[in-house]
Amino acid sequence: MGKITAVAVATALVLVGCTAGDDGASTSAEESSSTPTTVLSGPAPGVTDEAVKVGLTFVDTDSLAAAGVDLDLGDIEGAYRALVDEINAEGGINGRQLDPVYTPINPIGSEGAEAACVELAEDEEVFIAAGLFLYDDAMCLVETHGTAVIGGGITEERLARATVPWFTPEAGSDLNDDAIRAMAESGEMDGPVAVLVDAASADYMEDDVLPLLDELGVDVVESAVQDAPAEDPAAVQTRVRTIAERFESSGATSVLLLSGAGLQWTTHMADQPYRPRLLFPQTAGVDAFLQDQSQPDRSLLEDALAGGPYGPNQAAWEESAMQACIATLEAAGLEVPAPDEVEGEGSPFLGAFQACPTMALLRAVLEATGPDLNYGTLRAAGDGLGEVAIPGDPGPRVFGPGTAADGDPIAYLYAWDTDTEAFVRIDD
């Protein structure tokens, strides 16, 4: 089959209110006197009576090593294999075995994600792709190729462009908004504030964050987009430092760093004299900076504040659903050390941290569709999914339509502790 276009999927996908077969609904004479049965239909690539083909994406550590970044992230593919094997050994999901396509992605630049998108959608024709999707990488699947996804960062704007079902265990932009609101309402954004965002999330800053800050009465004195290409570190450094000069001239004493700008600022401003208070509505960028042992000077994080889902890593590792998942991985021969026990560079527990939440949500959504599996039943299942235990998060995660496709996780605030050089959760 060739590429499935967004238009074709939008036309083929029959949503709630229509029945299988013709585009309209029909009711037999026997049914006319009772409540009609609604049958959902739509595309079902990679689905047979016996199996469902699932693409599982993860970081290609070999490509990182070739680029000089040698990190131990754990055996992510092995973690996925162990969880797929467990499901299949139990009889699969609604009688179907998972037919996995393991797909490592080079996260440097955009070529790796684009190649994986084409492989999964066109070559493998998977029913759903799940796992690693950085920035707006998922749009290649859910918008361009009409392939359902579990994973990635969901925003209202991205969801509006998606033509097929899309759910994620990752915190979406609404959690960022909740973290920003919590910072402002607790007085942490008093004084002049500047805002920086990476190019992939520029619309999010303009359409969402800046209006929210205005609503909260925050004094935003500058805002900027870091639009130098990510694959050109020298250009990114020049752009970030030029923006920083503007921020300093504006009198900004705090800088709110959105999306990928968190890593870009900390990487390229660590040795610079301008030291505003850094505010991270999500911890992903700064976490990557902290993992980089070539950046020993963390003094720019003094008095920094971060928002994010439940953590830190040790707390997420200890969470009961995560421990149950880790037991499965260890039974398969994988090692998943506690984060507090890891010494040196790397995060060997991250294999579990990616695979366990992804597979928990994938399993829950597929189970909820029932035996009739297509994009119509998948969308209905996700919109009515309700509460799902996501490993690593003890809070209630209730999945539903719209931005509730991430389960609406709770936003926590974290303060930088200079003694331990770590962000410590602020408990109310």
N, C-alpha and C positions, 0 to 999 in steps of 0.2 A: 504493500500500500504506500502511496506517496504521502507527502506532508499533509497533515490534517489542518486546514486553515481555521482561523478563528470564526470566520463567517459560516463555514460548514458545520462546525460544532454548535454554534449558536442556533443554527437552523434545525439540526438533528436532535438536540437535547430537548426532550419533552419534560416539562416541569410539572409540579403539582396541579391537578385539575384536568390532566389529559390521560388517556388510556393508551395501552400499547396498540400498535397497528396503525390505523389512520390517524391523521393529525387531530381530528375531533374526538369527542367522547360519544360512546354509544352504549345503550342500556337494553338488555334483553327484556322480553315481556315478563319473565319470571322475576327479574330484578326491579321492575318499574315500581312495584308497590313497597319496596324496601330501600334502605340506604344503598346507593350504588357503590360498587367497589372501584376505587381508583387505582390504576396500575401505572407505575412510573416506568419510563423507558428512556433510551438515549444510547449514545455510543458505548461500546464495551470492548475496546481493544484489549488483546491479551487475555481474554476470559474464555475458558471452556467449561464444560461440566465438571472436569476433574481438577482444574488448576486456574490460578490467576497469576499473571506475570507482574512482578513488582521490581522496579529499579531502586537500588539502595546506593546512595551517593555518600562519599566521605573524602576526607583530605588525602591527597596523594603525597605521602611523606617522602617518597623517592624524588618527586619533583622539587620539593622543598630542599632536600639534601643537595640536589644538583645545583640549586641556587645558593648554596652556602648556609642554609637554615636547617640545622640538624636537631630536631626536637623529637623527644619520645612522647608520643600522644597515646600510647597504648595500641593494642591490636584492634582497631575499629572494625575492620572487615571481619576479623575473628569473632568479635562481639555480635555483629549482625548474623553471622553464620550460626552461632550457638543459639540465638533466639529464634531464627527461622527453623532450625532443626527441631527445637522444642515444640514449636507450633505444629510442624508437620508430623512429628511423632505422636502428637495427641489427636491426629486425624484431620489437621488443617482447620480451616475456618468455613463453617457452613458446608462441609464436605469437600472443599477445594484445598488442594495443596498450594502453598506459596511456591512460585517458580521465580527465584531471585536472579536479578542481573546485578552483580556487584560492580560498581562504577566509581573508581577513584578519580578525583578531580584535582587538577593543578590549580591552587587558589591564587596564584600570582598572575595578575592580568585577567582578561576576560575570555581568552581563547579556550582554556580548559573547560570552563562552564558551558560555553557555546558548543564545543565538541560533544560533551556529555549529553546536552539537550538533544542534539540531532541523533546521537546514537540511541538514546532511550525512546524518543518519540517516533523516529522514522525507521531505524534499523531493527530495533528490538520490539517496537510497538507495545510498550508496557501499558498496563491499565493505570498504574499510579507510580509516581516516583517519590521517594521518601528519603530524608536525610539532610545533607549539607546543601544549603542555598544561601550564598552570601549576597548582601545588598539586594539588588533587584533581579538576581539570576533566575529566580523562579518564573519570571514573566515570560521567558523564552518558552517554557512549557505551558503555563496556564493561559497565556494570551496568544502567542504565535502558533504553537503546535497543538493546542487543545488537549493537553495531557494533564490529568489530575495530579496534585502534589500534596504531600504532607511534609512540612518543614518550611524554613525561611521566615523572614520578617514580614508580617502582614500589616498593611496600612489601608485606610479606607479608600485611598486613591488607587492602590494596586488591586484591591478586591474589585473595584468597579470595572477594571480592565480585564479581569479574569473571566474566561468564558466557560470554565469547567470548575468542579469542586476543588476547594483549597482549604486545608486545615493545617494547624501547626502547634507543636508543644512549646515553641519559642514565644517569648513575650513580644507582642506587637507594639505598634506605636501608641496605642491607648495606654499601655503601661508606662511608656515614657512620659506621656501627658500627665498621668497620675503622679509620677515622681516629681515632675516639674511643679505641679500644683502643691505637692507636699512641701517642697523646698521653699516655694514662695510664701505659703501660708504660715510656715514656721519662722519666717524672717530671714531665711538663709539667702535671699536674693535682694536684700536691702542694698541700696547704693547702685551706681552705674554698672550696667551689664552689657557685654557684647556676646553675640551668638555666631558660632561657626558651624558649618555643615559641609559634608562632602557632596560632590556633584550628584551622586545617585539619589540623594535625599533632599535635593534643593526645594522641590515642590512641597515636601513635608514641612520645611521651615517656613516657607512663605504662606502656605495655606492653613497651617495648623498651629505651629509653635508661636510665631509672632503674634497672631490674634489672641492666643491663650495668654501670653505674657502681658499683652495690653489689657485684657480682661482682668488679670490679677494685679494690675497696677505696677508692674515691674518697669524700671527706668532703663529701657534698651537704647543705648547710645550708638551702637554700631551692629551691623550684621554682614556676613560675607559667606561666599561659597568657595570652597577649595576645589577648583576645577582643573587643576593640572592632572595629567594622566597618571594613574596609580603605578603603571609599569615604568615610570621615569622618576625615581626617587629624588634626583637632583632638582627636577622641575617642581616636585611637590615641596621640597624643602624651601626653595626660593619663594614659592607662592605662600606657604604658611608664614614665613618670616616677614614677607611684605604685608600680609594681612595683620600680623601681630603689631607691626609698627603703626598701622591705622588704629588698632584697638587701643594701643598705649596713648596715642595722641588724643584719642577721644575721651580719655580719663577713665576707661573701664577698669574697675577693680576686681571684677569677676568675669569669667568667660564660660559660657554654656556651650559645651561641645556635643554636637549631635552626630549620631551614627558613626561612620568611619573617621570623622574629624577627631574623635577622641584619641585614636592611635596616631594619627598624623601630627597632631599638636604635641603630644608627649614625646614622640620620637624626634621631632625636629626642633623642639624648643627646650629640651632638657638642659642644654648648656648656655642658654640665653639669659640675659639679666632681667628681662621683663617677667615678673612673677605674679600675675593676677591669681586670685582664687579660682581653681578649676572646679566646674560643676559638670558631672556626667550623669545624664538621665538614664543611661544604661552603662553597665560595667564592661561590656565586651571589649571595647577599644583599649581601655586602660588595663584590663586583664592581660591583653596581648603584650602591652608595653612591659608589664611586670614580669612576664615570662621571658623577656629578652635579656639574657645575661650580659649582653654587650652594652647595656644601659644601666651601669651601677649607681648613677646619681639619681635618686628619686626625690630630691629636695623640692622639685617643682610641684610635688603633690602635697606639700605642707598645707594643712587646713582644707584640703580638697573634700568634696562631698560627692557621693555617687548614689544613684538609684538603680534598682533592678529587682529581679525575682528573688526568691528565697535563696539564702546562702549564709556564710561563704561556702567554699567548696567542701570543707570538712562536714559542715552541717548537712549539705545536700547528699554527701556520701553516706551519712548516718541515717538518713530518712528511711522509713521502714520499707516502702515500695522499692526504693533504690537498692536496699540491702537484699530484698528478695530477688531482684534481677541480678545483682552481683553474684548471688549464690548459684544461679543458673550458669553464669559465665565461668565461675571458678570450677563448677562441676565438669565443664567442658575443657578444663585445663588452662584457662586464661588467668593471669594475675591482675588483680585490680587493687592496688595498694591504697591505703587511706591517704588523702592529700597531705595531712600533717606529718606523715612518715616519709614523704618523698624528699630526697635530698638532691641538690643540684638542679640542673636545667631539665625542663620537660615536665609533662603532666600525664603520666601513664594511665591515670584514671579516666582520661577524657574519652577513651573508647566506650566505656560504660555510660558516661555522661551524655554521649550522642546517641548511641544505639538504644539504650533502655527507654528513654522518653519517646523516641521516634516509633519504636516497635509497639509500645503500649498504646499509643494513639492509633497507629495503623490497625492493630488488632481490634480495638474497640469500634472503630468506624466500619471496618469490614464485617464484623460480627453483627452490627446493628442494621446492615443492609438486608439481612436475610438471604435466602438462597438465590433470589433474582438479582443478579449483580450487573449494574450498568451505571452510567453517570447520573441518571435520574434518581435511582434508589440511593446512590452514594450521597448525592446532595441532600436528599431528604433525611438520610440517616445522620449526617453531620449536623444539619440544622436542628434536629431534635435529639441530639446525642445526650445532653445533660452532663451529669458529673462523671468524671473519669479520674482515676488515681494516676497521676503523672509522676514517675520516679524522680526523686530529688526535690519535690515540692509538696510539703505537708498541707498547704492551704487548699481550699476548695477550688477545683478547676471545672467550671460549668461551660460546656461547649454548646454553641448555638449559631444562629445566622449572623451575617455581618461580621463586625470586628470581634464578636464572641467566638469566632473560629479559632482563637488562641486560648479559649477557656477563661479569659479575663483573670489572669493571675494577679495576686496582690503585689503592689509596689512597696518595696522596703527601701529605707535610706541607710547608707553606710558612710561612716566618717573615717578619714585616713588616720591611722595610728603610726606616728613616727617611730615609736619604740619597736614595734613588731613589723613595720613596713608592710602593713596590710590594711584593707578596709574592714572595719568592724561594724556589724549590723547594729543600728540604733533601735533598741526595743523600747516600745512605749511603756 
